Amino acid sequence: MAVSEAKRPRASRLVLGLVLAMALVGGISLGSLWWMSKHVAPASQVPATAAYNSAPRRPVTAATAAAALLAFRPASDTDTVQAAILTATGQHLGPDGRFPGRIQVAAGPDGRFTVTVTVPVNVAYLRRIGAITTGRLPGASDLATGRLEVSGTEHVFAVDMNPKTHLAVFRFELSRDDAFLWPRNWNAVGVISQNDSLS
């Protein structure tokens, strides 16, 4: 009887160790699934839900669509589209206040404007401030594929960039009354959703 009593605590520790190991594996698997949903899902699965503009609005024309997009603040988010893109790419406005990327505006479906923003990702800066880390753990960025997870002060952004040119593309559709914005690729989804930081 004394032998079986002595073995019982050892068995309990073994079971606890197995449960913790399974929880760790489960956490890694969930992290991998989240990463795949952000990066691997085809463009057809990009959510069609529009964000509502909580910033002051004006009617949008082809000439003003770029400025309207950058000033757009998705409801319940803290950052404008401009601020979110700058954080996600490690960029800053130029000394003259100029946005550090190329913005193209075209006619879109249902009378909307399609606005495509192309910005070079400042990888060296993001690494220097610890906004991206590399390695094999969930949440690490992969510079070889261009799949990044960027941790800002307030939010975390999943960013796909071209691994050779370091260019990231954000594609949106903007309503002509400046009230609604639709993400049209996964980079744009991150800018609109502005996921809360886990740090």
Secondary structure, 3 states (H helix, E strand, C coil): CHHHHHHHHHHHHHHHHHHHHHHHHHHHHHHHHHHHHHHCCCHHHCCCCCEEECCCCCCCCCCCHHHHHHHCCECCCCCCHHHHHHHHHCCCCCCCCCCCCEEEEEECHHHCEEEEEEEECCHHHHHHCCCCCECCCCCCEECCCCEEEEECCCEEEEEEECCCCCEEEEEEEECCCCCEEEECCHHHHHHHHCEECCC
